[in-house]
Amino acid sequence: MKRFISIGECMLELSAQGDLWRMNVAGDTFNTAWYARRLLPPDWEVGYVTRLGRDSFSDRMAGFLAESGIVPLLTRHPTRGVGLYAIELRDGERSFAYWRDSSAARTLADDEEPLASALPGADAVHVSGITLAILPPAGRDRLIAALTGAQGLTVLDPNLRLRLWESADTARTVLMRAARAVQVALPSFEDEAALFGDGTPDVTLRRYLGAGAREVVVKNGGGEILAAAGASQIRLTLPRVTPVDTTGAGDSFNAGYLAARLQGAGLEDAVRCAHALASRVVLWPGALLPPEAFPAAPGFIP
């Protein structure tokens, strides 16, 4: 059994449905795990490392993970609960309101045991900038050390939410430390331009390759996608769709790309698979596609 492990915060998601609000379960690294479970074959186990509370909402979230075919790799905090966020949309673009300051997931790396028990033997380990942002400095150090020592493929989506960081300088420092610890980086040009001042996606690509990542894909929100792996480098401009809701676009792109690469796809085919899935996701509200929107056959997205 091969293992894909994602690490981060799973939250309750409120999305507007007219005058009512619908509650779902979502979170960037969880979304990637959810899509990876649907794209990877049965001989892959998909696990999710997080920390929940002991309340009924935490129990419901643990149940949802299991129902989704994801192995919940959980610890429980005695007093904290799960985080909550609400999505508001305007012309398909999102704005967020968060209630997560006291979430149990902020303590997921307070000690080494959860990571030490989950990561050995993993074939792929995926984290995000949000995972790092919610942790205290000591927790960030433990997580980066765990990535450095992991034997499988290690993956970082820098996924910038600047309000979660103490400062832009801290975000830059920690994200580049993490980039030096992983083998694959999946940055978004819009985020990198905002945080590092990148003028073009080429600058983003060079920075992550220079940090030591052996494989980099620069997502670009409907623009030209740059990707490099070893001596191969490609540029692709793929068909753009008009989004209904961009929630989960980057997360599903990550899953499509990683699932394809882990099953032996080449660089261009993996990027095309990732783009096709993300293009489908943005046509539906919320981060997770309903069953009727997913392909009938498991595996690569056509």
Sequence and secondary structure as in RCSB ss.txt:
>XXXX:A:sequence
MKRFISIGECMLELSAQGDLWRMNVAGDTFNTAWYARRLLPPDWEVGYVTRLGRDSFSDRMAGFLAESGIVPLLT
RHPTRGVGLYAIELRDGERSFAYWRDSSAARTLADDEEPLASALPGADAVHVSGITLAILPPAGRDRLIAALTGA
QGLTVLDPNLRLRLWESADTARTVLMRAARAVQVALPSFEDEAALFGDGTPDVTLRRYLGAGAREVVVKNGGGEI
LAAAGASQIRLTLPRVTPVDTTGAGDSFNAGYLAARLQGAGLEDAVRCAHALASRVVLWPGALLPPEAFPAAPGF
IP
>XXXX:A:secstr
 EEEEEES  EEEEEEETTEEEEEEE HHHHHHHHHHHHS TTEEEEEEEEE SSHHHHHHHHHHHHTT EEEEE
E SS B  EEEEEEETTEEEEEEE TTBGGGGTTSSSHHHHHHSTT SEEEEEHHHHHHS HHHHHHHHHHHHH 
SSEEEEE    GGGSS HHHHHHHHHHHHHH SEE  BHHHHHHHH  SSHHHHHHHHHHHT SEEEEB TTS E
EEEETTEEEEE       S  TTHHHHHHHHHHHHHHTT  HHHHHHHHHHHHHHHTTSSSSS  GGGS SSSSS
  
